Amino acid sequence: MAIGVFGVTGGEALAGVVGPLIEVPVLVALAYVALTLRSRYPGARHVAPSAPDLHEVTR
């Protein structure tokens, strides 16, 4: 759509096409790194505590 609006030579069209082509693989790689490194931290296997009950907080 950016090519149709801004033309082939527009910088916006280039950013709209190249941006996702770079962003998606980088985010997938960061997810793999995070999954790999989670075994190095002792608290990584614990589930985050749930939010406190509102009735208990107001009492």
C-alpha positions as CSV (number, residue, x, y, z in Angstrom):
1,M,0.0,0.0,0.0
2,A,2.9,2.4,0.7
3,I,4.1,2.0,-2.8
4,G,0.8,3.0,-4.2
5,V,0.5,6.0,-1.9
6,F,4.1,7.3,-2.0
7,G,5.4,5.8,-5.2
8,V,8.3,3.4,-5.9
9,T,11.0,5.9,-5.1
10,G,9.5,7.1,-1.8
11,G,11.4,6.4,1.4
12,E,8.2,5.4,3.1
13,A,7.7,2.6,0.6
14,L,11.2,1.3,1.2
15,A,10.7,1.4,5.0
16,G,7.3,-0.3,4.7
17,V,8.9,-3.2,2.8
18,V,12.3,-3.6,4.3
19,G,11.3,-2.8,7.9
20,P,9.3,-6.0,8.4
21,L,11.8,-8.1,6.5
22,I,14.4,-7.1,9.1
23,E,12.2,-6.7,12.2
24,V,10.6,-10.2,12.1
25,P,13.7,-12.3,11.9
26,V,15.4,-10.2,14.6
27,L,12.4,-10.6,17.0
28,V,12.3,-14.3,16.3
29,A,16.1,-14.6,17.0
30,L,15.6,-12.6,20.3
31,A,12.9,-15.0,21.3
32,Y,15.2,-18.0,20.7
33,V,17.9,-16.3,22.7
34,A,15.5,-15.7,25.6
35,L,14.3,-19.3,25.6
36,T,17.9,-20.5,25.5
37,L,19.1,-18.3,28.4
38,R,16.1,-18.9,30.7
39,S,17.7,-22.1,32.0
40,R,20.7,-20.0,33.4
41,Y,18.5,-18.1,35.9
42,P,17.2,-19.9,38.9
43,G,13.8,-18.1,39.1
44,A,13.0,-18.7,35.5
45,R,10.8,-21.7,36.1
46,H,8.5,-20.0,38.5
47,V,5.3,-18.5,37.4
48,A,4.7,-14.9,38.1
49,P,2.5,-14.2,41.1
50,S,-1.1,-13.3,40.4
51,A,-2.5,-9.9,41.1
52,P,-3.8,-9.4,44.7
53,D,-7.5,-9.6,45.2
54,L,-9.1,-6.2,45.3
55,H,-11.2,-7.0,48.3
56,E,-8.1,-7.9,50.3
57,V,-6.3,-4.7,49.3
58,T,-9.2,-2.3,50.4
59,R,-9.6,-3.9,53.8
